[in-house]
């Protein structure tokens, strides 16, 4: 059970990291459809709605990640994307992502444009524009108490921009995309500065065909290698897909962050396809288990075969497969405004020239045949004239043919020069843009490295100071702890010794009294009442000894529970001071409680039994007193004295039992308080987490607190701990600059702190702020800070008479 709880804690910590969940409910834009080269490719790179694409698809995808956990991440994506023209690709998608109590809902618009550089060279530009809403899904919140941390998380509307570029050759594609290059929060009118999903992604893709007989004949092979360079990590991944000519495809991949994946798909009909992908975490993250992705797609019939697209036949299906060769081409799109296949144009021109030459040759042959016929019928003179005329006409036709060929050749050369000039210009522009992008990237990397170096240096210096202070504090606390343990041990030993001496003394006194009673009874007549009194007195004495032993055990239990309480309190005190202590060995609370309840039942049974014995003794004494008055028998006084001793001991036992039970109840209450204190402390993973939560709370108070319609008075404010008139010095305050702060209130309770902040804002003080001192567990509230003491003193003299600053004092921070 403990192991399973640990896994759940690790899982939700990882989900917050993985999906970039921030304290204000903002979730970064990241669609987890990374395991398919068939559908939703525009989510990988915005140019992929065009690159190597022939068709348009309508698809629905559902991805469930780490299904063995309750409320695991789940994504729904509905898309319409693909090739819409010779040079255009478009996509549009609607999505919803659920991460436990957080949810995002929105859409993404994709556009890709292609520029033809050469017959086998293409440069494609793409853009994904995402817009979505993120926040708490109250339908998934199951709680029986109000949680202020959930109420402080607002809903947010965001817009994100993801541009990309791809250069394609005959078989290879090379590209870059900028993920979440801009993420703008419409609610706060701010650009997200710390976006863990902001990255630069590069890819290399290969697409080719397999020439082989049998099942894999005319199969298409695709392979994609990607690298994502994020702020804090680099993610490498690769995926390959083999599509057979039977309408079935399979794919497999590996991602350094998400592990291995495998998938299979098939065309159910010529237009309906189904695909399934399986993802398995490996290594240290194998605990998170498996993820499943399923896609149902509808392919629209195409009217044209586009250039720079795959040649495979998607309409081969499991049901009613088509019998067409893979190289059968659809009619080309030659509508106005779209580019025409240059190779087809060249072939048409060559064919036109050949047909023109053939016609000329045919005409020439016909005319020669006419000349020959005329020569046979006419005279020699007439034949000569006809031959001369035919010769002149043939020369004219030959000249006209040569001129036509020269004109066609000149037009083709002029067109080729214009196209070459256009390609050179486009290549120069692309080169200039790439150089500019490289320069910008280099400048950003240089700036990032400098900032990172400064941050690391500051963190190391801060860590060294904290470690030194913790070492000194730990030594002091260890000494105090050792002295306290020694004192407690000596006190426990002394108490145990005193209890044992008291028990021995009681047994001795009981023995002496019993001997005295036995001696006194020697002279007593052996009547039935006297024998019954003697026997019952011995039983009551023995029961008293047993009762005392049980009370001693109860007293030891109280001491043990008190020791556990003190250990827990000390652990909490040290932890709040930043000092780690080794956890105590595990104890079964249920077993201890069961043993305690059993002991209390035994004590109650013995006390009840002893009350009955004492009552019976009193009845026997009263019965004997009737038959043998005190004046005739002095032994009655011995019996009475023994009964009084037993009754007094019984009263003390009951009082002792009630005291110990009351102490146990107080210890139980105090232990529960310390346990809640430890749980509350555990809610802060580290001091940085506490700082972020405090900042979020302050922003919420400033943003949602309205000005008070009624003037507030000084009595309306709780200023907390009384401050000295002298300057107070505090050290090692994280996330706060050194200087002089004019503090107006000091609280160690978060609720009282927030109440004061809210009233100050309502009174018109929007610059209100605070810092936290981990050494004293106090929040210092202020609204003015100065670098020099003179400026701080002047401000205190000119503070005015506002209701919230009447208790103002000066605190100096030295870091």
HELIX and SHEET records of a PDB file:
HELIX    1   1 UNK A    2  UNK A   18  1                                  17    
HELIX    2   2 UNK A   41  UNK A   43  5                                   3    
HELIX    3   3 UNK A   46  UNK A   49  5                                   4    
HELIX    4   4 UNK A  138  UNK A  140  5                                   3    
HELIX    5   5 UNK A  148  UNK A  151  1                                   4    
HELIX    6   6 UNK A  283  UNK A  288  5                                   6    
HELIX    7   7 UNK A  342  UNK A  377  1                                  36    
HELIX    8   8 UNK A  380  UNK A  521  1                                 142    
HELIX    9   9 UNK A  528  UNK A  576  1                                  49    
HELIX   10  10 UNK A  589  UNK A  627  1                                  39    
HELIX   11  11 UNK A  635  UNK A  682  1                                  48    
HELIX   12  12 UNK A  687  UNK A  704  1                                  18    
HELIX   13  13 UNK A  714  UNK A  716  5                                   3    
HELIX   14  14 UNK A  750  UNK A  762  1                                  13    
HELIX   15  15 UNK A  789  UNK A  797  1                                   9    
SHEET    1   A16 UNK A 190  UNK A 191  0                                        
SHEET    2   A16 UNK A 182  UNK A 185 -1                                        
SHEET    3   A16 UNK A 156  UNK A 168 -1                                        
SHEET    4   A16 UNK A 121  UNK A 136 -1                                        
SHEET    5   A16 UNK A 102  UNK A 118 -1                                        
SHEET    6   A16 UNK A  88  UNK A  99 -1                                        
SHEET    7   A16 UNK A  74  UNK A  85 -1                                        
SHEET    8   A16 UNK A  56  UNK A  64 -1                                        
SHEET    9   A16 UNK A 290  UNK A 299 -1                                        
SHEET   10   A16 UNK A 272  UNK A 280 -1                                        
SHEET   11   A16 UNK A 259  UNK A 267 -1                                        
SHEET   12   A16 UNK A 248  UNK A 255 -1                                        
SHEET   13   A16 UNK A 234  UNK A 243 -1                                        
SHEET   14   A16 UNK A 219  UNK A 230 -1                                        
SHEET   15   A16 UNK A 199  UNK A 210 -1                                        
SHEET   16   A16 UNK A 172  UNK A 179 -1                                        
SHEET    1   B 5 UNK A 728  UNK A 731  0                                        
SHEET    2   B 5 UNK A 809  UNK A 814  1                                        
SHEET    3   B 5 UNK A 739  UNK A 747 -1                                        
SHEET    4   B 5 UNK A 778  UNK A 786 -1                                        
SHEET    5   B 5 UNK A 769  UNK A 773 -1                                        
END                                                                             
